[in-house]
Amino acid sequence: MKQEFLRLLACPNCKFELRLEQPVTDGPEVIEGTLVCHRCRREFLIAGGIPKLLFGFSETSTAERFGYEWKSFPDITQDYERQFLAWIHPIEKNFFEGKVVLDAGCGKGRHVRLAAGFGAKLVIGMDASDAIQVAYANTKDLSNVFLIQADICHPPLKPEFDYIYCVGVLHHLSRPGEGFKALAALLAAGGVLSIWVYAREGNGWI
């Protein structure tokens, strides 16, 4: 993680400030360390450059399934841009310019990389599964990307996002409405939220 983005983090339990302690750095990157909440006294590790901010997480089977999938198929292909823009329509590339963006359920980082390339000021990629390690490898060359391992229902973030998108994730949660409300609460004034879930297209046989 890049220490400059610490200002956007909040304790997933009580939403208080998190402080970085005992950092091990590699240039601008904090590779190891501890994030400490001085209100509720919870501590969260940074490992391999990724803050591990899971709290109250119960969707372990889903996370394990998708973590395995994205780790098994880590490559990013050219088709992803077309798919991504179709999923977030009517949002277009130029909408990202200069915005603080959250990818909620970023998987292997394919959309994070696209959003960063579209000119976003900052893109935070959040995923509860171990796929976040693949996302880190796929985006570590980008200076405007910050990745965290966290739960959509308990996001460790402040409400400072201009744009949040969540593609193909909420319907997998046991409480999708809770996830929706948690994401909406992270929007800054005038912010925009895009949600895409599985629908009839391609699923008629079900």
ZIPEGI-V177527 format. One record per backbone hydrogen bond with DSSP energy under -1.0 kcal/mol. CO is the residue of the C=O (numbers start at 1). NH is the residue of the N-H. E is the energy in kcal/mol with one decimal. If there is no record, write none. Layout:
co=CO nh=NH e=E
co=CO nh=NH e=E
This chain:
co=1 nh=30 e=-3.9
co=2 nh=5 e=-2.2
co=3 nh=6 e=-1.6
co=5 nh=8 e=-1.9
co=6 nh=9 e=-1.7
co=8 nh=158 e=-2.1
co=11 nh=15 e=-2.1
co=16 nh=11 e=-2.9
co=19 nh=36 e=-2.7
co=21 nh=34 e=-2.3
co=24 nh=31 e=-2.7
co=24 nh=32 e=-1.6
co=26 nh=29 e=-1.6
co=29 nh=26 e=-2.9
co=31 nh=49 e=-2.4
co=32 nh=24 e=-2.6
co=33 nh=46 e=-2.6
co=34 nh=21 e=-3.0
co=35 nh=44 e=-2.6
co=36 nh=19 e=-2.5
co=37 nh=41 e=-1.1
co=42 nh=37 e=-2.6
co=44 nh=35 e=-3.6
co=45 nh=52 e=-3.3
co=46 nh=33 e=-1.2
co=47 nh=50 e=-1.6
co=50 nh=47 e=-2.2
co=51 nh=149 e=-2.7
co=59 nh=63 e=-2.2
co=60 nh=64 e=-2.5
co=61 nh=65 e=-2.1
co=62 nh=66 e=-2.5
co=63 nh=67 e=-2.4
co=64 nh=68 e=-2.1
co=65 nh=69 e=-1.8
co=66 nh=70 e=-2.6
co=67 nh=71 e=-1.8
co=68 nh=72 e=-1.6
co=69 nh=73 e=-1.5
co=77 nh=80 e=-1.2
co=79 nh=83 e=-1.9
co=80 nh=84 e=-2.8
co=81 nh=85 e=-2.4
co=82 nh=86 e=-1.6
co=83 nh=87 e=-2.2
co=84 nh=88 e=-1.8
co=88 nh=91 e=-2.3
co=92 nh=95 e=-1.6
co=93 nh=96 e=-1.7
co=96 nh=99 e=-2.3
co=99 nh=121 e=-1.3
co=99 nh=122 e=-1.7
co=100 nh=162 e=-1.9
co=100 nh=163 e=-1.7
co=101 nh=124 e=-2.9
co=102 nh=165 e=-2.3
co=103 nh=126 e=-2.6
co=106 nh=109 e=-2.4
co=109 nh=113 e=-2.2
co=110 nh=114 e=-1.2
co=111 nh=115 e=-2.9
co=112 nh=116 e=-2.4
co=113 nh=117 e=-1.8
co=114 nh=118 e=-1.4
co=115 nh=120 e=-1.5
co=116 nh=119 e=-1.2
co=119 nh=98 e=-2.9
co=122 nh=101 e=-3.1
co=123 nh=146 e=-2.3
co=124 nh=103 e=-3.0
co=125 nh=148 e=-2.5
co=126 nh=105 e=-3.1
co=126 nh=106 e=-1.8
co=129 nh=132 e=-1.5
co=130 nh=133 e=-1.8
co=131 nh=135 e=-2.3
co=132 nh=136 e=-2.0
co=133 nh=137 e=-1.8
co=134 nh=138 e=-2.1
co=136 nh=140 e=-1.4
co=139 nh=142 e=-2.5
co=144 nh=123 e=-2.5
co=146 nh=125 e=-2.1
co=148 nh=127 e=-1.7
co=149 nh=53 e=-2.7
co=151 nh=154 e=-1.1
co=155 nh=157 e=-1.5
co=156 nh=10 e=-1.9
co=158 nh=160 e=-2.2
co=161 nh=188 e=-2.7
co=162 nh=192 e=-2.1
co=163 nh=102 e=-2.0
co=164 nh=194 e=-2.9
co=165 nh=104 e=-2.4
co=166 nh=196 e=-2.5
co=169 nh=172 e=-2.4
co=170 nh=173 e=-1.7
co=175 nh=179 e=-1.5
co=176 nh=180 e=-2.3
co=177 nh=181 e=-2.3
co=178 nh=182 e=-2.1
co=179 nh=183 e=-2.0
co=180 nh=184 e=-2.5
co=181 nh=185 e=-1.8
co=183 nh=186 e=-1.8
co=184 nh=187 e=-1.4
co=186 nh=161 e=-1.9
co=188 nh=191 e=-2.5
co=192 nh=164 e=-2.4
co=194 nh=166 e=-2.1
co=196 nh=168 e=-2.9
co=200 nh=203 e=-2.4
co=203 nh=206 e=-1.4
